[in-house]
């Protein structure tokens, strides 16, 4: 069974997720650690709990979700998993960083490409890849059918949705992704978003003002 640890990193208040199992293997999703103390907090948690990082995943590649990719790659030797359409978004991220006065060194390693239906395995646990574009062209979510949760990136938030005014964003595409890809999941499915508090599919069906 996967345990979920979250960190809130950078002035953009991004949620970084660390999923770990009983074998002390872990997956790092969207490392947004920007400052050295944030990188150390993530590294210290991994060390003190005796975890072995196995996978590095990006839901999408806007700057706040990729600040720590290079750090994770260099520290643990992990290759970045992402959607094909996010490679261009990742390449633009340092330029966005300069616009926000947040310069950073980008990940420059190899890629493992993910697509709809792919399975991410950690021991006996499985996450299914769901393509959900709209916030960014290659946004993906990671869904656990067994434990009824989804790591959703910036697709769906508690009574809100991802912004669509950035390059590659599309409002109607995002709404379609939520309705066709996420709202078909069981109502009890917990949504761990890229910002803010967790919510559930059932709650968002009832109360999300963007989707009524």
C-alpha positions as CSV (number, residue, x, y, z in Angstrom):
1,X,0.0,0.0,0.0
2,X,1.3,3.5,-0.9
3,X,1.7,6.2,1.7
4,X,1.5,9.8,0.5
5,X,3.8,12.5,1.9
6,X,3.3,16.1,0.6
7,X,5.6,19.1,0.8
8,X,4.7,22.7,-0.1
9,X,7.6,24.3,-1.9
10,X,8.7,27.7,-3.4
11,X,6.9,31.0,-3.2
12,X,4.4,29.6,-5.7
13,X,3.3,27.1,-3.0
14,X,3.4,24.0,-5.1
15,X,2.6,20.6,-3.8
16,X,5.4,18.0,-4.2
17,X,4.4,14.4,-3.6
18,X,6.4,11.5,-2.4
19,X,4.7,8.1,-2.5
20,X,6.3,5.2,-0.7
21,X,5.6,1.6,0.0
22,X,6.3,-1.0,2.8
23,X,9.6,-1.9,1.0
24,X,10.7,1.7,1.5
25,X,10.8,2.4,-2.2
26,X,9.4,5.7,-3.3
27,X,8.2,7.8,-6.2
28,X,8.9,11.5,-6.4
29,X,6.2,13.5,-8.3
30,X,6.7,17.2,-9.3
31,X,9.6,18.2,-7.2
32,X,9.1,21.9,-6.7
33,X,11.9,22.5,-4.2
34,X,13.5,25.8,-5.2
35,X,15.5,26.9,-2.2
36,X,18.4,24.9,-0.7
37,X,16.5,24.5,2.5
38,X,13.6,23.0,0.6
39,X,15.9,20.6,-1.2
40,X,17.4,19.6,2.1
41,X,14.0,19.1,3.7
42,X,13.1,16.6,0.9
43,X,16.4,14.9,1.1
44,X,16.4,14.7,4.9
45,X,12.9,13.1,4.9
46,X,14.0,10.5,2.4
47,X,17.2,9.8,4.5
48,X,15.6,9.7,7.9
49,X,12.8,7.4,6.8
50,X,15.2,5.1,5.0
51,X,13.5,5.5,1.6
52,X,15.0,4.4,-1.7
53,X,13.9,6.7,-4.6
54,X,13.0,4.7,-7.7
55,X,11.0,7.0,-10.0
56,X,10.8,10.7,-10.9
57,X,7.5,11.8,-12.5
58,X,6.1,15.1,-13.7
59,X,2.4,15.7,-14.1
60,X,3.3,18.6,-16.3
61,X,6.3,20.9,-16.7
62,X,5.4,24.4,-15.7
63,X,8.3,25.9,-13.8
64,X,6.9,25.5,-10.3
65,X,6.6,21.7,-10.8
66,X,10.1,21.2,-12.2
67,X,12.4,23.4,-10.0
68,X,13.8,20.2,-8.3
69,X,14.1,17.9,-11.3
70,X,17.8,18.4,-11.8
71,X,18.4,18.1,-8.0
72,X,16.6,14.8,-7.9
73,X,18.3,13.5,-11.0
74,X,21.8,14.3,-9.7
75,X,21.1,13.2,-6.1
76,X,19.4,9.8,-6.9
77,X,20.2,9.2,-10.5
78,X,16.6,9.1,-11.7
79,X,15.4,9.6,-15.2
80,X,12.5,12.0,-15.7
81,X,9.1,10.5,-16.8
82,X,6.8,12.9,-18.6
83,X,4.4,13.2,-21.5
84,X,5.9,13.8,-25.0
85,X,4.0,17.1,-25.3
86,X,5.6,18.4,-22.1
87,X,9.2,18.4,-23.4
88,X,8.7,21.8,-25.0
89,X,7.1,23.1,-21.9
90,X,10.0,21.9,-19.8
91,X,12.5,23.6,-22.2
92,X,10.7,26.9,-21.8
93,X,10.6,26.7,-18.0
94,X,13.9,28.5,-17.3
95,X,12.7,31.4,-19.4
96,X,9.5,31.5,-17.3
97,X,11.7,31.4,-14.2
98,X,13.5,34.6,-15.3
99,X,10.1,36.3,-15.9
100,X,9.2,35.5,-12.3
101,X,12.7,36.4,-11.0
102,X,13.3,32.8,-10.1
103,X,16.2,31.5,-12.1
104,X,17.1,27.8,-11.9
105,X,19.1,25.1,-13.6
106,X,16.9,22.9,-15.7
107,X,16.9,19.1,-16.0
108,X,19.1,18.1,-18.9
109,X,19.0,14.3,-18.9
110,X,17.2,11.6,-20.8
111,X,13.4,11.2,-20.8
112,X,11.0,8.3,-20.4
113,X,7.8,9.1,-22.2
114,X,4.4,8.4,-20.7
115,X,1.0,8.1,-22.4
116,X,-2.6,7.3,-21.7
117,X,-3.0,3.9,-20.0
118,X,0.6,3.3,-19.1
119,X,1.2,1.7,-15.8
120,X,3.7,3.0,-13.2
121,X,4.8,0.2,-10.9
122,X,6.3,0.4,-7.5
123,X,6.6,-3.0,-5.9
124,X,3.1,-4.4,-5.9
125,X,1.4,-1.0,-6.3
126,X,0.3,0.4,-9.6
127,X,-0.5,3.9,-10.9
128,X,-2.3,4.3,-14.2
129,X,-1.5,7.3,-16.4
130,X,-4.5,9.4,-17.4
131,X,-4.0,12.1,-20.1
132,X,-5.8,15.3,-19.1
133,X,-4.6,18.2,-21.3
134,X,-5.9,21.7,-21.1
135,X,-3.9,23.4,-18.3
136,X,-0.8,22.4,-20.4
137,X,-0.7,20.4,-23.6
138,X,0.6,17.1,-22.0
139,X,-0.8,17.2,-18.5
140,X,-1.1,13.7,-17.0
141,X,-2.6,12.3,-13.8
142,X,-1.5,9.2,-11.8
143,X,-4.4,7.1,-10.6
144,X,-4.5,4.4,-8.0
145,X,-7.6,2.2,-8.6
146,X,-6.8,0.1,-5.5
147,X,-6.5,3.0,-3.1
148,X,-8.9,5.4,-4.8
149,X,-6.7,8.4,-5.2
150,X,-5.3,10.5,-8.1
151,X,-2.2,12.7,-8.2
152,X,-3.8,15.3,-10.5
153,X,-1.2,18.1,-11.0
154,X,-2.9,21.4,-11.9
155,X,-6.0,19.9,-13.7
156,X,-8.6,20.0,-10.9
157,X,-8.5,21.8,-7.6
158,X,-10.8,22.2,-4.6
159,X,-13.7,24.1,-6.1
160,X,-11.4,25.4,-8.9
161,X,-9.6,24.3,-12.0
162,X,-6.2,24.9,-13.6
163,X,-5.5,28.2,-15.3
164,X,-5.5,28.1,-19.1
165,X,-3.9,31.4,-20.1
166,X,-0.4,30.0,-20.3
167,X,1.1,28.8,-23.7
168,X,-0.6,25.6,-24.8
169,X,-3.5,26.0,-22.4
170,X,-7.1,25.6,-23.6
171,X,-10.1,26.2,-21.3
172,X,-12.6,23.9,-23.1
173,X,-10.0,21.2,-23.5
174,X,-9.4,21.3,-19.7
175,X,-13.2,21.1,-18.9
176,X,-13.5,18.1,-21.3
177,X,-10.5,16.4,-19.6
178,X,-12.0,16.8,-16.2
179,X,-15.5,15.6,-17.2
180,X,-14.3,12.7,-19.5
181,X,-11.2,11.5,-17.6
182,X,-11.6,12.4,-13.9
183,X,-15.3,12.7,-13.3
184,X,-15.7,9.1,-14.5
185,X,-13.6,7.9,-11.5
186,X,-15.4,6.8,-8.4
187,X,-16.8,9.6,-6.2
188,X,-14.7,8.6,-3.3
189,X,-11.5,9.1,-5.2
190,X,-9.2,11.6,-3.4
191,X,-7.7,14.2,-5.6
192,X,-4.2,15.4,-4.6
193,X,-3.7,18.6,-6.5
194,X,-0.7,20.6,-7.5
195,X,-1.7,23.4,-5.1
196,X,-4.0,23.6,-2.1
197,X,-5.7,21.0,-0.1
198,X,-6.9,17.6,-1.3
199,X,-10.5,17.1,-2.5
200,X,-12.6,14.3,-3.9
201,X,-14.2,13.6,-7.2
202,X,-17.6,13.5,-5.6
203,X,-17.1,16.9,-3.9
204,X,-16.0,18.5,-7.1
205,X,-19.0,17.1,-9.1
206,X,-21.3,18.7,-6.5
207,X,-19.6,22.0,-5.7
208,X,-17.0,23.0,-8.3
209,X,-18.4,26.2,-9.8
210,X,-16.5,25.8,-13.1
211,X,-18.2,22.4,-13.8
212,X,-21.8,23.0,-13.0
